[in-house]
Amino acid sequence: MKRFFGIILLIFSNLLVFPAWSADLAPDRLVDETVKEVIEIIQKDEQLKNGNKEKMLDLIETKILPHFNFTRMTQLAMGQHWSAAVPDQQKKLVDEFRTLLVRTYSNALTSYNHETIKVNPLKQLGNNVETTVRTVVIQGNGKEPVPIDYSMEKKSDGWKVYDVTVAGVSLVTNYRGSFNSQVRKGGVEGLIKTLSDKNKSLEGKK
């Protein structure tokens, strides 16, 4: 899943280049029109292709994160335990989970290998404020295509991703089991500490 979440981040990594129109685009067009721009960036930037960590993290921080709703992602990953956390704990959880995703998947951003990403157009959006954009990553060497679905919601500043499903596996659900286990063992503070410790260990890896 790590490799394909890296591709997911690649798709959204150039949206802020066009801040004026990106907030107004329908979610399927938002994804579709970004793919070409992102691939062009990867192909031209030797530092990104060579895995420059600082530049990669800066790319994620400035051009990707604004298009993900990490508060909702964390809330969904916490499940029933979210309401047990006080506001200060909720903020810490969101911050730590956001950092964990960035540090865990940043290396996967360099894994693009000329895959083709096909975005299926939405048949009808209407006035819906939530939708699922379905895409397929077409790999080379005879490998099976990989479906990637984006659960998105409309906010005042555009559409935001709050969950990603890769080949039937939800990113949020994937973390929910471990989050629930940590809360049962050490409470909300125990989970915050676990996430913080994990982020510190990832920060130390070069």
C-alpha positions as a Markdown table, in Angstrom:
| # | Residue | x | y | z |
|---|---|---|---|---|
| 1 | Met | 0.0 | 0.0 | 0.0 |
| 2 | Lys | 2.9 | 2.3 | 0.7 |
| 3 | Arg | 4.0 | 2.4 | -2.9 |
| 4 | Phe | 0.6 | 3.3 | -4.2 |
| 5 | Phe | -0.1 | 5.9 | -1.6 |
| 6 | Gly | 3.1 | 7.5 | -2.9 |
| 7 | Ile | 1.5 | 7.6 | -6.3 |
| 8 | Ile | -1.6 | 9.1 | -4.7 |
| 9 | Leu | 0.4 | 11.9 | -3.2 |
| 10 | Leu | 2.1 | 12.4 | -6.6 |
| 11 | Ile | -1.3 | 13.0 | -8.2 |
| 12 | Phe | -2.1 | 15.8 | -5.8 |
| 13 | Ser | 1.4 | 17.3 | -5.4 |
| 14 | Asn | 1.0 | 20.1 | -8.0 |
| 15 | Leu | -2.5 | 21.4 | -7.2 |
| 16 | Leu | -1.3 | 24.6 | -5.5 |
| 17 | Val | 0.4 | 25.7 | -8.8 |
| 18 | Phe | -3.2 | 26.6 | -9.9 |
| 19 | Pro | -4.8 | 27.9 | -6.7 |
| 20 | Ala | -7.4 | 30.0 | -8.5 |
| 21 | Trp | -9.1 | 27.2 | -10.5 |
| 22 | Ser | -8.3 | 24.2 | -8.3 |
| 23 | Ala | -10.9 | 25.3 | -5.7 |
| 24 | Asp | -13.6 | 25.5 | -8.4 |
| 25 | Leu | -12.9 | 22.2 | -10.3 |
| 26 | Ala | -15.1 | 19.1 | -9.9 |
| 27 | Pro | -13.3 | 16.4 | -8.0 |
| 28 | Asp | -12.7 | 14.1 | -11.0 |
| 29 | Arg | -11.4 | 17.0 | -13.1 |
| 30 | Leu | -9.2 | 18.1 | -10.2 |
| 31 | Val | -7.5 | 14.7 | -10.2 |
| 32 | Asp | -7.4 | 14.3 | -13.9 |
| 33 | Glu | -5.9 | 17.7 | -14.8 |
| 34 | Thr | -3.3 | 17.3 | -12.1 |
| 35 | Val | -1.8 | 14.0 | -13.3 |
| 36 | Lys | 0.0 | 15.4 | -16.4 |
| 37 | Glu | 1.4 | 18.4 | -14.4 |
| 38 | Val | 2.8 | 16.1 | -11.7 |
| 39 | Ile | 4.3 | 13.6 | -14.0 |
| 40 | Glu | 6.1 | 16.5 | -15.8 |
| 41 | Ile | 7.5 | 17.7 | -12.5 |
| 42 | Ile | 8.9 | 14.3 | -11.7 |
| 43 | Gln | 10.4 | 13.8 | -15.1 |
| 44 | Lys | 12.2 | 17.2 | -15.0 |
| 45 | Asp | 13.3 | 17.4 | -11.4 |
| 46 | Glu | 16.5 | 15.4 | -10.9 |
| 47 | Gln | 16.6 | 16.1 | -7.2 |
| 48 | Leu | 13.2 | 14.6 | -6.7 |
| 49 | Lys | 14.0 | 11.6 | -8.8 |
| 50 | Asn | 17.2 | 11.1 | -6.8 |
| 51 | Gly | 15.3 | 11.1 | -3.5 |
| 52 | Asn | 16.3 | 14.5 | -2.1 |
| 53 | Lys | 14.6 | 14.2 | 1.3 |
| 54 | Glu | 14.3 | 17.9 | 2.2 |
| 55 | Lys | 12.9 | 18.8 | -1.2 |
| 56 | Met | 10.5 | 15.9 | -1.1 |
| 57 | Leu | 9.2 | 16.9 | 2.4 |
| 58 | Asp | 8.9 | 20.5 | 1.2 |
| 59 | Leu | 6.9 | 19.4 | -1.8 |
| 60 | Ile | 4.5 | 17.4 | 0.3 |
| 61 | Glu | 4.2 | 20.1 | 2.9 |
| 62 | Thr | 3.4 | 23.0 | 0.5 |
| 63 | Lys | 1.6 | 21.3 | -2.4 |
| 64 | Ile | 0.0 | 18.1 | -1.1 |
| 65 | Leu | -1.2 | 18.5 | 2.5 |
| 66 | Pro | -3.7 | 21.3 | 1.8 |
| 67 | His | -5.7 | 18.9 | -0.2 |
| 68 | Phe | -6.2 | 16.3 | 2.5 |
| 69 | Asn | -8.5 | 16.6 | 5.5 |
| 70 | Phe | -6.3 | 15.2 | 8.2 |
| 71 | Thr | -8.8 | 16.0 | 10.9 |
| 72 | Arg | -11.5 | 13.8 | 9.4 |
| 73 | Met | -8.9 | 11.1 | 8.5 |
| 74 | Thr | -7.8 | 11.0 | 12.1 |
| 75 | Gln | -11.3 | 11.0 | 13.4 |
| 76 | Leu | -12.2 | 8.1 | 11.2 |
| 77 | Ala | -9.1 | 6.2 | 12.1 |
| 78 | Met | -9.8 | 6.7 | 15.8 |
| 79 | Gly | -13.4 | 5.5 | 15.4 |
| 80 | Gln | -15.3 | 5.4 | 18.7 |
| 81 | His | -12.3 | 6.5 | 20.7 |
| 82 | Trp | -12.2 | 10.0 | 19.0 |
| 83 | Ser | -14.9 | 11.3 | 21.4 |
| 84 | Ala | -12.8 | 10.1 | 24.4 |
| 85 | Ala | -10.1 | 12.6 | 23.5 |
| 86 | Val | -10.3 | 16.2 | 24.7 |
| 87 | Pro | -9.7 | 19.0 | 22.1 |
| 88 | Asp | -6.0 | 19.3 | 23.0 |
| 89 | Gln | -5.5 | 15.6 | 22.6 |
| 90 | Gln | -7.5 | 15.6 | 19.3 |
| 91 | Lys | -5.2 | 18.3 | 17.9 |
| 92 | Lys | -2.1 | 16.4 | 18.9 |
| 93 | Leu | -3.5 | 13.2 | 17.3 |
| 94 | Val | -4.1 | 15.0 | 14.1 |
| 95 | Asp | -0.7 | 16.6 | 14.1 |
| 96 | Glu | 1.1 | 13.3 | 14.8 |
| 97 | Phe | -1.0 | 11.3 | 12.3 |
| 98 | Arg | -0.3 | 13.9 | 9.6 |
| 99 | Thr | 3.4 | 13.7 | 10.4 |
| 100 | Leu | 3.3 | 9.9 | 10.4 |
| 101 | Leu | 1.7 | 9.7 | 6.9 |
| 102 | Val | 4.1 | 12.3 | 5.5 |
| 103 | Arg | 7.3 | 10.6 | 6.8 |
| 104 | Thr | 6.1 | 7.1 | 6.1 |
| 105 | Tyr | 5.2 | 7.7 | 2.5 |
| 106 | Ser | 7.6 | 10.4 | 1.4 |
| 107 | Asn | 10.1 | 7.9 | 0.0 |
| 108 | Ala | 7.3 | 6.3 | -2.1 |
| 109 | Leu | 7.1 | 9.6 | -4.0 |
| 110 | Thr | 10.3 | 8.6 | -5.8 |
| 111 | Ser | 8.8 | 5.3 | -7.0 |
| 112 | Tyr | 7.0 | 6.6 | -10.0 |
| 113 | Asn | 8.0 | 4.4 | -13.0 |
| 114 | His | 6.0 | 5.6 | -16.0 |
| 115 | Glu | 2.7 | 4.3 | -14.8 |
| 116 | Thr | -0.4 | 5.6 | -16.5 |
| 117 | Ile | -3.1 | 6.9 | -14.2 |
| 118 | Lys | -6.7 | 6.7 | -15.6 |
| 119 | Val | -9.3 | 8.8 | -13.9 |
| 120 | Asn | -12.9 | 7.6 | -14.4 |
| 121 | Pro | -15.2 | 10.6 | -14.9 |
| 122 | Leu | -18.1 | 11.0 | -12.4 |
| 123 | Lys | -21.4 | 10.2 | -14.0 |
| 124 | Gln | -23.3 | 12.7 | -11.9 |
| 125 | Leu | -22.2 | 14.9 | -9.1 |
| 126 | Gly | -25.2 | 17.2 | -8.6 |
| 127 | Asn | -25.2 | 19.0 | -5.3 |
| 128 | Asn | -23.4 | 16.2 | -3.4 |
| 129 | Val | -20.8 | 17.4 | -1.0 |
| 130 | Glu | -19.2 | 14.0 | -0.8 |
| 131 | Thr | -18.2 | 11.6 | -3.6 |
| 132 | Thr | -15.7 | 8.9 | -4.6 |
| 133 | Val | -13.3 | 9.5 | -7.5 |
| 134 | Arg | -12.2 | 6.2 | -9.0 |
| 135 | Thr | -8.9 | 5.8 | -10.7 |
| 136 | Val | -6.8 | 3.0 | -12.1 |
| 137 | Val | -3.0 | 2.8 | -12.1 |
| 138 | Ile | -1.9 | 0.9 | -15.2 |
| 139 | Gln | 1.4 | -0.7 | -14.6 |
| 140 | Gly | 3.9 | -2.0 | -17.1 |
| 141 | Asn | 5.5 | -5.4 | -17.5 |
| 142 | Gly | 2.2 | -7.2 | -17.6 |
| 143 | Lys | 1.3 | -6.3 | -14.0 |
| 144 | Glu | -2.4 | -6.1 | -13.0 |
| 145 | Pro | -3.9 | -2.6 | -13.0 |
| 146 | Val | -4.4 | -1.3 | -9.4 |
| 147 | Pro | -7.7 | 0.5 | -8.5 |
| 148 | Ile | -7.3 | 3.6 | -6.3 |
| 149 | Asp | -10.5 | 5.3 | -5.0 |
| 150 | Tyr | -10.5 | 8.7 | -3.3 |
| 151 | Ser | -13.2 | 9.6 | -0.8 |
| 152 | Met | -13.6 | 13.3 | -1.1 |
| 153 | Glu | -15.7 | 16.1 | 0.5 |
| 154 | Lys | -16.4 | 19.6 | -0.7 |
| 155 | Lys | -15.2 | 22.3 | 1.6 |
| 156 | Ser | -15.3 | 26.1 | 1.2 |
| 157 | Asp | -11.8 | 26.1 | -0.3 |
| 158 | Gly | -12.3 | 23.1 | -2.6 |
| 159 | Trp | -12.5 | 19.3 | -2.6 |
| 160 | Lys | -10.5 | 17.5 | 0.1 |
| 161 | Val | -9.4 | 13.8 | 0.4 |
| 162 | Tyr | -10.4 | 12.1 | 3.7 |
| 163 | Asp | -9.7 | 8.5 | 2.8 |
| 164 | Val | -8.0 | 6.5 | 0.1 |
| 165 | Thr | -8.7 | 2.9 | -0.9 |
| 166 | Val | -6.0 | 1.0 | -2.7 |
| 167 | Ala | -7.2 | -2.3 | -4.2 |
| 168 | Gly | -10.0 | -2.5 | -1.8 |
| 169 | Val | -7.9 | -1.6 | 1.3 |
| 170 | Ser | -8.9 | 1.7 | 3.0 |
| 171 | Leu | -6.0 | 3.7 | 4.4 |
| 172 | Val | -8.1 | 4.9 | 7.3 |
| 173 | Thr | -9.3 | 1.4 | 8.1 |
| 174 | Asn | -5.8 | 0.1 | 7.8 |
| 175 | Tyr | -4.7 | 2.3 | 10.7 |
| 176 | Arg | -7.9 | 1.9 | 12.8 |
| 177 | Gly | -7.0 | -1.5 | 14.2 |
| 178 | Ser | -3.6 | -0.4 | 15.5 |
| 179 | Phe | -5.1 | 2.9 | 16.9 |
| 180 | Asn | -7.8 | 1.0 | 18.8 |
| 181 | Ser | -5.3 | -1.4 | 20.1 |
| 182 | Gln | -3.0 | 1.3 | 21.4 |
| 183 | Val | -5.9 | 3.2 | 23.1 |
| 184 | Arg | -7.1 | 0.0 | 24.8 |
| 185 | Lys | -3.6 | -0.5 | 26.2 |
| 186 | Gly | -2.6 | 3.0 | 27.1 |
| 187 | Gly | -5.5 | 5.3 | 26.6 |
| 188 | Val | -5.5 | 8.3 | 24.2 |
| 189 | Glu | -2.2 | 9.6 | 25.8 |
| 190 | Gly | -0.6 | 6.2 | 25.1 |
| 191 | Leu | -1.6 | 6.5 | 21.4 |
| 192 | Ile | -0.2 | 10.0 | 21.2 |
| 193 | Lys | 3.1 | 8.9 | 22.7 |
| 194 | Thr | 3.3 | 5.9 | 20.4 |
| 195 | Leu | 2.7 | 8.1 | 17.3 |
| 196 | Ser | 5.2 | 10.7 | 18.6 |
| 197 | Asp | 7.9 | 8.0 | 19.2 |
| 198 | Lys | 7.3 | 6.5 | 15.8 |
| 199 | Asn | 7.7 | 10.0 | 14.2 |
| 200 | Lys | 10.9 | 10.6 | 16.0 |
| 201 | Ser | 12.3 | 7.3 | 14.8 |
| 202 | Leu | 11.3 | 8.1 | 11.2 |
| 203 | Glu | 12.8 | 11.6 | 11.5 |
| 204 | Gly | 16.2 | 10.0 | 12.3 |
| 205 | Lys | 16.2 | 7.8 | 9.2 |
| 206 | Lys | 18.0 | 9.2 | 6.3 |
